[in-house]
Amino acid sequence: MMSESDYPFEVVSIVGEANLPPQYLRRLAGKSEDEPVEERELDDFFRNSISEPEWKNKSQIVTARQFQSLVRLLKNELSETAVYRIGEIEIAVFILGKSSGETGLVFPRK
């Protein structure tokens, strides 16, 4: 993802309820209880990363196709996906979805 700081994705499995409350995600991200939580759809979150407009160079197209593969993988392996952005400046991102009866979290590691 394009940002000022790039963190690798980390996969976490949580057994139990798929609809995790915002308070839980804030705590998991190390954020305060008053930090805003924004929910997005998977395609909307990756929209710019997966696009292939004419102005992108060869390297950018390769990166876009890697993100396209990631989105396909997430859609194939997870159901009920949602993306949560927590914070305003340093934003924590969680990609939630159900996999084999468990809740899977994917988020950039700090």
Biopython code that builds the backbone (N, CA, C, O; Angstrom):
import numpy as np
from Bio.PDB.StructureBuilder import StructureBuilder

atoms = [
    (1, "MET", "N", (0.844, -1.169, 0.000)),
    (1, "MET", "CA", (0.000, 0.000, 0.000)),
    (1, "MET", "C", (0.890, 1.233, 0.000)),
    (1, "MET", "O", (1.952, 1.243, 0.622)),
    (2, "MET", "N", (0.463, 2.240, -0.681)),
    (2, "MET", "CA", (1.239, 3.469, -0.674)),
    (2, "MET", "C", (0.979, 4.205, 0.627)),
    (2, "MET", "O", (-0.162, 4.517, 0.969)),
    (3, "SER", "N", (2.042, 4.471, 1.335)),
    (3, "SER", "CA", (1.950, 5.249, 2.555)),
    (3, "SER", "C", (3.337, 5.758, 2.882)),
    (3, "SER", "O", (4.317, 5.401, 2.229)),
    (4, "GLU", "N", (3.405, 6.594, 3.898)),
    (4, "GLU", "CA", (4.707, 7.109, 4.309)),
    (4, "GLU", "C", (5.528, 6.042, 5.011)),
    (4, "GLU", "O", (6.754, 6.129, 5.062)),
    (5, "SER", "N", (4.857, 5.040, 5.548)),
    (5, "SER", "CA", (5.552, 3.949, 6.225)),
    (5, "SER", "C", (4.929, 2.632, 5.783)),
    (5, "SER", "O", (3.717, 2.445, 5.894)),
    (6, "ASP", "N", (5.733, 1.747, 5.296)),
    (6, "ASP", "CA", (5.241, 0.466, 4.817)),
    (6, "ASP", "C", (5.502, -0.606, 5.853)),
    (6, "ASP", "O", (6.632, -0.772, 6.314)),
    (7, "TYR", "N", (4.465, -1.332, 6.217)),
    (7, "TYR", "CA", (4.576, -2.427, 7.157)),
    (7, "TYR", "C", (4.124, -3.702, 6.460)),
    (7, "TYR", "O", (3.189, -3.668, 5.661)),
    (8, "PRO", "N", (4.769, -4.817, 6.749)),
    (8, "PRO", "CA", (4.324, -6.080, 6.153)),
    (8, "PRO", "C", (2.992, -6.510, 6.753)),
    (8, "PRO", "O", (2.639, -6.095, 7.857)),
    (9, "PHE", "N", (2.250, -7.347, 6.023)),
    (9, "PHE", "CA", (1.008, -7.887, 6.549)),
    (9, "PHE", "C", (1.326, -8.998, 7.538)),
    (9, "PHE", "O", (2.305, -9.728, 7.384)),
    (10, "GLU", "N", (0.493, -9.109, 8.540)),
    (10, "GLU", "CA", (0.596, -10.175, 9.522)),
    (10, "GLU", "C", (-0.775, -10.839, 9.605)),
    (10, "GLU", "O", (-1.790, -10.149, 9.700)),
    (11, "VAL", "N", (-0.815, -12.158, 9.571)),
    (11, "VAL", "CA", (-2.068, -12.894, 9.645)),
    (11, "VAL", "C", (-2.259, -13.400, 11.064)),
    (11, "VAL", "O", (-1.350, -13.977, 11.661)),
    (12, "VAL", "N", (-3.453, -13.175, 11.595)),
    (12, "VAL", "CA", (-3.798, -13.606, 12.943)),
    (12, "VAL", "C", (-5.119, -14.338, 12.868)),
    (12, "VAL", "O", (-6.026, -13.911, 12.154)),
    (13, "SER", "N", (-5.236, -15.418, 13.585)),
    (13, "SER", "CA", (-6.486, -16.165, 13.641)),
    (13, "SER", "C", (-7.089, -16.027, 15.026)),
    (13, "SER", "O", (-6.414, -16.231, 16.036)),
    (14, "ILE", "N", (-8.360, -15.679, 15.061)),
    (14, "ILE", "CA", (-9.081, -15.537, 16.324)),
    (14, "ILE", "C", (-10.301, -16.441, 16.251)),
    (14, "ILE", "O", (-11.150, -16.274, 15.375)),
    (15, "VAL", "N", (-10.389, -17.373, 17.144)),
    (15, "VAL", "CA", (-11.528, -18.281, 17.185)),
    (15, "VAL", "C", (-12.670, -17.576, 17.885)),
    (15, "VAL", "O", (-12.494, -17.009, 18.963)),
    (16, "GLY", "N", (-13.836, -17.611, 17.273)),
    (16, "GLY", "CA", (-14.991, -17.014, 17.928)),
    (16, "GLY", "C", (-15.777, -16.118, 17.007)),
    (16, "GLY", "O", (-15.844, -16.339, 15.798)),
    (17, "GLU", "N", (-16.356, -15.127, 17.586)),
    (17, "GLU", "CA", (-17.255, -14.202, 16.910)),
    (17, "GLU", "C", (-16.570, -13.449, 15.779)),
    (17, "GLU", "O", (-15.465, -12.933, 15.941)),
    (18, "ALA", "N", (-17.247, -13.394, 14.621)),
    (18, "ALA", "CA", (-16.684, -12.692, 13.464)),
    (18, "ALA", "C", (-16.892, -11.184, 13.560)),
    (18, "ALA", "O", (-16.092, -10.414, 13.028)),
    (19, "ASN", "N", (-17.944, -10.765, 14.224)),
    (19, "ASN", "CA", (-18.245, -9.333, 14.321)),
    (19, "ASN", "C", (-17.567, -8.758, 15.559)),
    (19, "ASN", "O", (-18.188, -8.597, 16.610)),
    (20, "LEU", "N", (-16.304, -8.458, 15.414)),
    (20, "LEU", "CA", (-15.537, -7.921, 16.538)),
    (20, "LEU", "C", (-15.890, -6.453, 16.735)),
    (20, "LEU", "O", (-15.942, -5.693, 15.768)),
    (21, "PRO", "N", (-16.133, -6.044, 17.984)),
    (21, "PRO", "CA", (-16.505, -4.649, 18.230)),
    (21, "PRO", "C", (-15.327, -3.705, 17.994)),
    (21, "PRO", "O", (-14.170, -4.096, 18.149)),
    (22, "PRO", "N", (-15.628, -2.454, 17.616)),
    (22, "PRO", "CA", (-14.565, -1.471, 17.390)),
    (22, "PRO", "C", (-13.629, -1.305, 18.581)),
    (22, "PRO", "O", (-12.433, -1.078, 18.398)),
    (23, "GLN", "N", (-14.159, -1.416, 19.806)),
    (23, "GLN", "CA", (-13.318, -1.273, 20.995)),
    (23, "GLN", "C", (-12.220, -2.336, 21.012)),
    (23, "GLN", "O", (-11.079, -2.049, 21.375)),
    (24, "TYR", "N", (-12.564, -3.556, 20.623)),
    (24, "TYR", "CA", (-11.592, -4.647, 20.592)),
    (24, "TYR", "C", (-10.497, -4.350, 19.561)),
    (24, "TYR", "O", (-9.313, -4.547, 19.834)),
    (25, "LEU", "N", (-10.900, -3.877, 18.379)),
    (25, "LEU", "CA", (-9.926, -3.567, 17.329)),
    (25, "LEU", "C", (-9.031, -2.408, 17.744)),
    (25, "LEU", "O", (-7.834, -2.418, 17.457)),
    (26, "ARG", "N", (-9.594, -1.415, 18.412)),
    (26, "ARG", "CA", (-8.776, -0.299, 18.910)),
    (26, "ARG", "C", (-7.714, -0.807, 19.878)),
    (26, "ARG", "O", (-6.546, -0.433, 19.779)),
    (27, "ARG", "N", (-8.124, -1.659, 20.813)),
    (27, "ARG", "CA", (-7.163, -2.208, 21.787)),
    (27, "ARG", "C", (-6.092, -3.020, 21.078)),
    (27, "ARG", "O", (-4.907, -2.896, 21.389)),
    (28, "LEU", "N", (-6.506, -3.859, 20.117)),
    (28, "LEU", "CA", (-5.563, -4.688, 19.364)),
    (28, "LEU", "C", (-4.547, -3.821, 18.616)),
    (28, "LEU", "O", (-3.384, -4.199, 18.478)),
    (29, "ALA", "N", (-4.988, -2.670, 18.141)),
    (29, "ALA", "CA", (-4.121, -1.750, 17.402)),
    (29, "ALA", "C", (-3.336, -0.824, 18.324)),
    (29, "ALA", "O", (-2.479, -0.071, 17.862)),
    (30, "GLY", "N", (-3.621, -0.873, 19.620)),
    (30, "GLY", "CA", (-2.941, 0.019, 20.550)),
    (30, "GLY", "C", (-3.434, 1.450, 20.444)),
    (30, "GLY", "O", (-2.688, 2.391, 20.717)),
    (31, "LYS", "N", (-4.674, 1.615, 20.054)),
    (31, "LYS", "CA", (-5.262, 2.950, 19.888)),
    (31, "LYS", "C", (-6.155, 3.294, 21.072)),
    (31, "LYS", "O", (-6.618, 2.405, 21.788)),
    (32, "SER", "N", (-6.393, 4.581, 21.276)),
    (32, "SER", "CA", (-7.265, 5.023, 22.358)),
    (32, "SER", "C", (-8.723, 4.793, 21.971)),
    (32, "SER", "O", (-9.050, 4.604, 20.800)),
    (33, "GLU", "N", (-9.582, 4.814, 22.974)),
    (33, "GLU", "CA", (-11.012, 4.548, 22.771)),
    (33, "GLU", "C", (-11.711, 5.627, 21.941)),
    (33, "GLU", "O", (-12.819, 5.403, 21.454)),
    (34, "ASP", "N", (-11.088, 6.781, 21.773)),
    (34, "ASP", "CA", (-11.738, 7.847, 21.006)),
    (34, "ASP", "C", (-11.262, 7.935, 19.556)),
    (34, "ASP", "O", (-11.713, 8.800, 18.805)),
    (35, "GLU", "N", (-10.357, 7.045, 19.163)),
    (35, "GLU", "CA", (-9.893, 7.045, 17.769)),
    (35, "GLU", "C", (-11.043, 6.624, 16.843)),
    (35, "GLU", "O", (-11.781, 5.690, 17.160)),
    (36, "PRO", "N", (-11.198, 7.305, 15.706)),
    (36, "PRO", "CA", (-12.276, 6.947, 14.788)),
    (36, "PRO", "C", (-12.023, 5.592, 14.119)),
    (36, "PRO", "O", (-10.883, 5.213, 13.850)),
    (37, "VAL", "N", (-13.115, 4.882, 13.861)),
    (37, "VAL", "CA", (-13.059, 3.597, 13.172)),
    (37, "VAL", "C", (-13.911, 3.722, 11.911)),
    (37, "VAL", "O", (-15.096, 4.049, 11.973)),
    (38, "GLU", "N", (-13.284, 3.457, 10.770)),
    (38, "GLU", "CA", (-13.978, 3.552, 9.486)),
    (38, "GLU", "C", (-14.020, 2.162, 8.862)),
    (38, "GLU", "O", (-12.998, 1.483, 8.770)),
    (39, "GLU", "N", (-15.210, 1.744, 8.435)),
    (39, "GLU", "CA", (-15.350, 0.444, 7.774)),
    (39, "GLU", "C", (-15.439, 0.648, 6.267)),
    (39, "GLU", "O", (-16.125, 1.553, 5.790)),
    (40, "ARG", "N", (-14.733, -0.210, 5.519)),
    (40, "ARG", "CA", (-14.766, -0.154, 4.052)),
    (40, "ARG", "C", (-14.909, -1.559, 3.495)),
    (40, "ARG", "O", (-14.649, -2.547, 4.182)),
    (41, "GLU", "N", (-15.322, -1.631, 2.256)),
    (41, "GLU", "CA", (-15.352, -2.911, 1.565)),
    (41, "GLU", "C", (-13.953, -3.188, 1.014)),
    (41, "GLU", "O", (-13.187, -2.262, 0.747)),
    (42, "LEU", "N", (-13.632, -4.458, 0.850)),
    (42, "LEU", "CA", (-12.315, -4.885, 0.384)),
    (42, "LEU", "C", (-11.939, -4.224, -0.943)),
    (42, "LEU", "O", (-10.843, -3.679, -1.075)),
    (43, "ASP", "N", (-12.845, -4.271, -1.930)),
    (43, "ASP", "CA", (-12.548, -3.688, -3.243)),
    (43, "ASP", "C", (-12.308, -2.185, -3.161)),
    (43, "ASP", "O", (-11.442, -1.651, -3.853)),
    (44, "ASP", "N", (-13.071, -1.512, -2.320)),
    (44, "ASP", "CA", (-12.901, -0.072, -2.169)),
    (44, "ASP", "C", (-11.545, 0.247, -1.542)),
    (44, "ASP", "O", (-10.866, 1.179, -1.974)),
    (45, "PHE", "N", (-11.148, -0.518, -0.528)),
    (45, "PHE", "CA", (-9.878, -0.279, 0.139)),
    (45, "PHE", "C", (-8.698, -0.440, -0.820)),
    (45, "PHE", "O", (-7.761, 0.357, -0.780)),
    (46, "PHE", "N", (-8.733, -1.460, -1.678)),
    (46, "PHE", "CA", (-7.623, -1.738, -2.593)),
    (46, "PHE", "C", (-7.797, -1.088, -3.972)),
    (46, "PHE", "O", (-6.989, -1.325, -4.869)),
    (47, "ARG", "N", (-8.836, -0.277, -4.147)),
    (47, "ARG", "CA", (-9.178, 0.296, -5.454)),
    (47, "ARG", "C", (-7.980, 0.912, -6.174)),
    (47, "ARG", "O", (-7.724, 0.568, -7.328)),
    (48, "ASN", "N", (-7.251, 1.801, -5.536)),
    (48, "ASN", "CA", (-6.119, 2.465, -6.193)),
    (48, "ASN", "C", (-4.938, 1.520, -6.397)),
    (48, "ASN", "O", (-4.209, 1.636, -7.383)),
    (49, "SER", "N", (-4.752, 0.596, -5.477)),
    (49, "SER", "CA", (-3.616, -0.330, -5.563)),
    (49, "SER", "C", (-3.754, -1.335, -6.696)),
    (49, "SER", "O", (-2.754, -1.776, -7.262)),
    (50, "ILE", "N", (-4.995, -1.703, -7.032)),
    (50, "ILE", "CA", (-5.195, -2.743, -8.056)),
    (50, "ILE", "C", (-5.489, -2.185, -9.445)),
    (50, "ILE", "O", (-5.571, -2.939, -10.414)),
    (51, "SER", "N", (-5.648, -0.867, -9.545)),
    (51, "SER", "CA", (-5.993, -0.270, -10.841)),
    (51, "SER", "C", (-4.791, -0.284, -11.793)),
    (51, "SER", "O", (-3.638, -0.279, -11.363)),
    (52, "GLU", "N", (-5.091, -0.302, -13.079)),
    (52, "GLU", "CA", (-4.049, -0.288, -14.114)),
    (52, "GLU", "C", (-4.301, 0.817, -15.137)),
    (52, "GLU", "O", (-4.484, 0.527, -16.319)),
    (53, "PRO", "N", (-4.313, 2.073, -14.707)),
    (53, "PRO", "CA", (-4.490, 3.151, -15.683)),
    (53, "PRO", "C", (-3.272, 3.254, -16.597)),
    (53, "PRO", "O", (-2.196, 2.754, -16.272)),
    (54, "GLU", "N", (-3.451, 3.893, -17.717)),
    (54, "GLU", "CA", (-2.384, 4.009, -18.720)),
    (54, "GLU", "C", (-1.147, 4.722, -18.201)),
    (54, "GLU", "O", (-0.042, 4.449, -18.672)),
    (55, "TRP", "N", (-1.300, 5.619, -17.254)),
    (55, "TRP", "CA", (-0.159, 6.399, -16.766)),
    (55, "TRP", "C", (0.788, 5.599, -15.884)),
    (55, "TRP", "O", (1.911, 6.040, -15.639)),
    (56, "LYS", "N", (0.363, 4.429, -15.399)),
    (56, "LYS", "CA", (1.263, 3.628, -14.559)),
    (56, "LYS", "C", (2.366, 3.021, -15.415)),
    (56, "LYS", "O", (2.123, 2.570, -16.534)),
    (57, "ASN", "N", (3.596, 3.015, -14.867)),
    (57, "ASN", "CA", (4.707, 2.411, -15.599)),
    (57, "ASN", "C", (4.718, 0.889, -15.375)),
    (57, "ASN", "O", (3.882, 0.357, -14.644)),
    (58, "LYS", "N", (5.653, 0.217, -15.998)),
    (58, "LYS", "CA", (5.719, -1.242, -15.951)),
    (58, "LYS", "C", (5.831, -1.770, -14.512)),
    (58, "LYS", "O", (5.155, -2.732, -14.148)),
    (59, "SER", "N", (6.665, -1.151, -13.717)),
    (59, "SER", "CA", (6.852, -1.566, -12.327)),
    (59, "SER", "C", (5.568, -1.390, -11.519)),
    (59, "SER", "O", (5.223, -2.236, -10.694)),
    (60, "GLN", "N", (4.870, -0.295, -11.760)),
    (60, "GLN", "CA", (3.620, -0.042, -11.049)),
    (60, "GLN", "C", (2.534, -1.040, -11.452)),
    (60, "GLN", "O", (1.708, -1.431, -10.627)),
    (61, "ILE", "N", (2.539, -1.446, -12.713)),
    (61, "ILE", "CA", (1.583, -2.459, -13.191)),
    (61, "ILE", "C", (1.877, -3.799, -12.528)),
    (61, "ILE", "O", (0.951, -4.510, -12.139)),
    (62, "VAL", "N", (3.148, -4.152, -12.395)),
    (62, "VAL", "CA", (3.524, -5.395, -11.714)),
    (62, "VAL", "C", (3.020, -5.358, -10.274)),
    (62, "VAL", "O", (2.465, -6.341, -9.782)),
    (63, "THR", "N", (3.212, -4.235, -9.605)),
    (63, "THR", "CA", (2.738, -4.094, -8.227)),
    (63, "THR", "C", (1.216, -4.180, -8.168)),
    (63, "THR", "O", (0.672, -4.834, -7.279)),
    (64, "ALA", "N", (0.525, -3.533, -9.097)),
    (64, "ALA", "CA", (-0.944, -3.591, -9.143)),
    (64, "ALA", "C", (-1.416, -5.028, -9.301)),
    (64, "ALA", "O", (-2.392, -5.433, -8.669)),
    (65, "ARG", "N", (-0.740, -5.797, -10.131)),
    (65, "ARG", "CA", (-1.139, -7.198, -10.333)),
    (65, "ARG", "C", (-0.861, -8.053, -9.103)),
    (65, "ARG", "O", (-1.573, -9.025, -8.850)),
    (66, "GLN", "N", (0.166, -7.701, -8.340)),
    (66, "GLN", "CA", (0.416, -8.400, -7.074)),
    (66, "GLN", "C", (-0.718, -8.118, -6.086)),
    (66, "GLN", "O", (-1.174, -9.019, -5.381)),
    (67, "PHE", "N", (-1.165, -6.875, -6.039)),
    (67, "PHE", "CA", (-2.293, -6.542, -5.175)),
    (67, "PHE", "C", (-3.578, -7.208, -5.672)),
    (67, "PHE", "O", (-4.415, -7.612, -4.865)),
    (68, "GLN", "N", (-3.741, -7.326, -6.996)),
    (68, "GLN", "CA", (-4.898, -8.038, -7.538)),
    (68, "GLN", "C", (-4.897, -9.491, -7.074)),
    (68, "GLN", "O", (-5.943, -10.045, -6.738)),
    (69, "SER", "N", (-3.717, -10.100, -7.060)),
    (69, "SER", "CA", (-3.596, -11.485, -6.577)),
    (69, "SER", "C", (-3.944, -11.576, -5.096)),
    (69, "SER", "O", (-4.609, -12.522, -4.673)),
    (70, "LEU", "N", (-3.506, -10.611, -4.312)),
    (70, "LEU", "CA", (-3.817, -10.595, -2.890)),
    (70, "LEU", "C", (-5.325, -10.491, -2.672)),
    (70, "LEU", "O", (-5.887, -11.213, -1.848)),
    (71, "VAL", "N", (-5.970, -9.603, -3.403)),
    (71, "VAL", "CA", (-7.423, -9.428, -3.261)),
    (71, "VAL", "C", (-8.140, -10.720, -3.652)),
    (71, "VAL", "O", (-9.076, -11.133, -2.967)),
    (72, "ARG", "N", (-7.718, -11.361, -4.738)),
    (72, "ARG", "CA", (-8.319, -12.643, -5.143)),
    (72, "ARG", "C", (-8.161, -13.691, -4.039)),
    (72, "ARG", "O", (-9.103, -14.413, -3.713)),
    (73, "LEU", "N", (-6.946, -13.761, -3.467)),
    (73, "LEU", "CA", (-6.682, -14.714, -2.391)),
    (73, "LEU", "C", (-7.602, -14.453, -1.201)),
    (73, "LEU", "O", (-8.210, -15.383, -0.669)),
    (74, "LEU", "N", (-7.706, -13.199, -0.785)),
    (74, "LEU", "CA", (-8.571, -12.858, 0.341)),
    (74, "LEU", "C", (-10.027, -13.221, 0.057)),
    (74, "LEU", "O", (-10.722, -13.747, 0.927)),
    (75, "LYS", "N", (-10.483, -12.940, -1.161)),
    (75, "LYS", "CA", (-11.869, -13.258, -1.524)),
    (75, "LYS", "C", (-12.098, -14.769, -1.596)),
    (75, "LYS", "O", (-13.168, -15.256, -1.231)),
    (76, "ASN", "N", (-11.092, -15.505, -2.068)),
    (76, "ASN", "CA", (-11.233, -16.961, -2.171)),
    (76, "ASN", "C", (-11.163, -17.651, -0.816)),
    (76, "ASN", "O", (-11.825, -18.667, -0.602)),
    (77, "GLU", "N", (-10.370, -17.113, 0.093)),
    (77, "GLU", "CA", (-10.134, -17.774, 1.382)),
    (77, "GLU", "C", (-11.023, -17.270, 2.512)),
    (77, "GLU", "O", (-11.216, -17.972, 3.504)),
    (78, "LEU", "N", (-11.564, -16.069, 2.377)),
    (78, "LEU", "CA", (-12.361, -15.485, 3.449)),
    (78, "LEU", "C", (-13.755, -15.125, 2.953)),
    (78, "LEU", "O", (-13.932, -14.709, 1.809)),
    (79, "SER", "N", (-14.732, -15.290, 3.821)),
    (79, "SER", "CA", (-16.076, -14.788, 3.527)),
    (79, "SER", "C", (-16.352, -13.631, 4.477)),
    (79, "SER", "O", (-15.639, -13.433, 5.460)),
    (80, "GLU", "N", (-17.386, -12.880, 4.172)),
    (80, "GLU", "CA", (-17.780, -11.743, 5.020)),
    (80, "GLU", "C", (-16.608, -10.794, 5.298)),
    (80, "GLU", "O", (-16.401, -10.372, 6.435)),
    (81, "THR", "N", (-15.854, -10.468, 4.265)),
    (81, "THR", "CA", (-14.694, -9.596, 4.446)),
    (81, "THR", "C", (-15.119, -8.145, 4.691)),
    (81, "THR", "O", (-16.132, -7.676, 4.171)),
    (82, "ALA", "N", (-14.336, -7.474, 5.475)),
    (82, "ALA", "CA", (-14.509, -6.042, 5.731)),
    (82, "ALA", "C", (-13.151, -5.484, 6.124)),
    (82, "ALA", "O", (-12.316, -6.185, 6.695)),
    (83, "VAL", "N", (-12.946, -4.229, 5.815)),
    (83, "VAL", "CA", (-11.698, -3.550, 6.155)),
    (83, "VAL", "C", (-12.024, -2.451, 7.162)),
    (83, "VAL", "O", (-12.966, -1.680, 6.977)),
    (84, "TYR", "N", (-11.233, -2.393, 8.225)),
    (84, "TYR", "CA", (-11.406, -1.368, 9.251)),
    (84, "TYR", "C", (-10.137, -0.529, 9.324)),
    (84, "TYR", "O", (-9.032, -1.056, 9.455)),
    (85, "ARG", "N", (-10.312, 0.765, 9.239)),
    (85, "ARG", "CA", (-9.214, 1.723, 9.382)),
    (85, "ARG", "C", (-9.417, 2.427, 10.716)),
    (85, "ARG", "O", (-10.482, 2.986, 10.976)),
    (86, "ILE", "N", (-8.391, 2.396, 11.561)),
    (86, "ILE", "CA", (-8.508, 2.966, 12.893)),
    (86, "ILE", "C", (-7.458, 4.057, 13.062)),
    (86, "ILE", "O", (-6.263, 3.818, 12.887)),
    (87, "GLY", "N", (-7.918, 5.251, 13.403)),
    (87, "GLY", "CA", (-7.018, 6.368, 13.605)),
    (87, "GLY", "C", (-7.171, 7.417, 12.531)),
    (87, "GLY", "O", (-7.961, 7.277, 11.598)),
    (88, "GLU", "N", (-6.376, 8.498, 12.690)),
    (88, "GLU", "CA", (-6.430, 9.603, 11.736)),
    (88, "GLU", "C", (-5.078, 9.877, 11.096)),
    (88, "GLU", "O", (-5.023, 10.156, 9.898)),
    (89, "ILE", "N", (-4.002, 9.808, 11.841)),
    (89, "ILE", "CA", (-2.677, 10.095, 11.291)),
    (89, "ILE", "C", (-1.949, 8.776, 11.068)),
    (89, "ILE", "O", (-1.677, 8.397, 9.929)),
    (90, "GLU", "N", (-1.639, 8.086, 12.142)),
    (90, "GLU", "CA", (-1.082, 6.738, 12.036)),
    (90, "GLU", "C", (-2.254, 5.780, 12.048)),
    (90, "GLU", "O", (-2.835, 5.505, 13.098)),
    (91, "ILE", "N", (-2.598, 5.274, 10.876)),
    (91, "ILE", "CA", (-3.810, 4.473, 10.722)),
    (91, "ILE", "C", (-3.460, 2.992, 10.762)),
    (91, "ILE", "O", (-2.603, 2.512, 10.020)),
    (92, "ALA", "N", (-4.151, 2.284, 11.653)),
    (92, "ALA", "CA", (-4.043, 0.823, 11.703)),
    (92, "ALA", "C", (-5.134, 0.270, 10.794)),
    (92, "ALA", "O", (-6.260, 0.767, 10.785)),
    (93, "VAL", "N", (-4.789, -0.758, 10.034)),
    (93, "VAL", "CA", (-5.743, -1.352, 9.107)),
    (93, "VAL", "C", (-5.919, -2.822, 9.445)),
    (93, "VAL", "O", (-4.946, -3.555, 9.621)),
    (94, "PHE", "N", (-7.185, -3.242, 9.534)),
    (94, "PHE", "CA", (-7.518, -4.638, 9.761)),
    (94, "PHE", "C", (-8.395, -5.116, 8.618)),
    (94, "PHE", "O", (-9.377, -4.465, 8.262)),
    (95, "ILE", "N", (-8.037, -6.254, 8.046)),
    (95, "ILE", "CA", (-8.879, -6.894, 7.041)),
    (95, "ILE", "C", (-9.454, -8.129, 7.724)),
    (95, "ILE", "O", (-8.730, -9.079, 8.024)),
    (96, "LEU", "N", (-10.757, -8.105, 7.966)),
    (96, "LEU", "CA", (-11.414, -9.189, 8.674)),
    (96, "LEU", "C", (-12.184, -10.065, 7.708)),
    (96, "LEU", "O", (-12.702, -9.593, 6.696)),
    (97, "GLY", "N", (-12.251, -11.331, 8.029)),
    (97, "GLY", "CA", (-13.068, -12.247, 7.261)),
    (97, "GLY", "C", (-13.153, -13.581, 7.967)),
    (97, "GLY", "O", (-12.349, -13.885, 8.848)),
    (98, "LYS", "N", (-14.126, -14.366, 7.576)),
    (98, "LYS", "CA", (-14.305, -15.689, 8.162)),
    (98, "LYS", "C", (-13.610, -16.725, 7.288)),
    (98, "LYS", "O", (-13.700, -16.697, 6.061)),
    (99, "SER", "N", (-12.917, -17.640, 7.958)),
    (99, "SER", "CA", (-12.246, -18.728, 7.253)),
    (99, "SER", "C", (-12.434, -20.002, 8.065)),
    (99, "SER", "O", (-12.004, -20.063, 9.218)),
    (100, "SER", "N", (-13.053, -20.997, 7.500)),
    (100, "SER", "CA", (-13.240, -22.292, 8.157)),
    (100, "SER", "C", (-13.804, -22.148, 9.567)),
    (100, "SER", "O", (-13.349, -22.821, 10.491)),
    (101, "GLY", "N", (-14.779, -21.285, 9.729)),
    (101, "GLY", "CA", (-15.409, -21.124, 11.026)),
    (101, "GLY", "C", (-14.636, -20.266, 12.001)),
    (101, "GLY", "O", (-15.071, -20.109, 13.142)),
    (102, "GLU", "N", (-13.500, -19.701, 11.599)),
    (102, "GLU", "CA", (-12.706, -18.831, 12.466)),
    (102, "GLU", "C", (-12.657, -17.444, 11.858)),
    (102, "GLU", "O", (-12.876, -17.276, 10.658)),
    (103, "THR", "N", (-12.374, -16.466, 12.673)),
    (103, "THR", "CA", (-12.202, -15.105, 12.185)),
    (103, "THR", "C", (-10.739, -14.900, 11.869)),
    (103, "THR", "O", (-9.883, -15.162, 12.715)),
    (104, "GLY", "N", (-10.432, -14.440, 10.674)),
    (104, "GLY", "CA", (-9.049, -14.164, 10.313)),
    (104, "GLY", "C", (-8.813, -12.677, 10.256)),
    (104, "GLY", "O", (-9.616, -11.937, 9.688)),
    (105, "LEU", "N", (-7.733, -12.236, 10.831)),
    (105, "LEU", "CA", (-7.362, -10.832, 10.777)),
    (105, "LEU", "C", (-6.077, -10.702, 9.994)),
    (105, "LEU", "O", (-5.136, -11.469, 10.200)),
    (106, "VAL", "N", (-6.033, -9.758, 9.119)),
    (106, "VAL", "CA", (-4.808, -9.475, 8.384)),
    (106, "VAL", "C", (-4.553, -7.998, 8.568)),
    (106, "VAL", "O", (-5.407, -7.171, 8.247)),
    (107, "PHE", "N", (-3.375, -7.657, 9.085)),
    (107, "PHE", "CA", (-3.077, -6.251, 9.275)),
    (107, "PHE", "C", (-1.591, -6.007, 9.187)),
    (107, "PHE", "O", (-0.794, -6.907, 9.453)),
    (108, "PRO", "N", (-1.206, -4.790, 8.813)),
    (108, "PRO", "CA", (0.217, -4.469, 8.743)),
    (108, "PRO", "C", (0.840, -4.541, 10.132)),
    (108, "PRO", "O", (0.265, -4.042, 11.099)),
    (109, "ARG", "N", (1.989, -5.147, 10.230)),
    (109, "ARG", "CA", (2.722, -5.252, 11.484)),
    (109, "ARG", "C", (3.584, -4.009, 11.654)),
    (109, "ARG", "O", (4.154, -3.511, 10.683)),
    (110, "LYS", "N", (3.682, -3.509, 12.869)),
    (110, "LYS", "CA", (4.524, -2.335, 13.136)),
    (110, "LYS", "C", (5.836, -2.785, 13.667)),
    (110, "LYS", "O", (6.700, -1.958, 13.961)),
]
sb = StructureBuilder()
sb.init_structure("model")
sb.init_model(0)
sb.init_chain("A")
sb.init_seg("    ")
for serial, (resi, resn, name, xyz) in enumerate(atoms, 1):
    if name == "N":
        sb.init_residue(resn, " ", resi, " ")
    sb.init_atom(name, np.array(xyz, "f"), 0.0, 1.0, " ", f" {name:<3s}", serial, name[0])
structure = sb.get_structure()
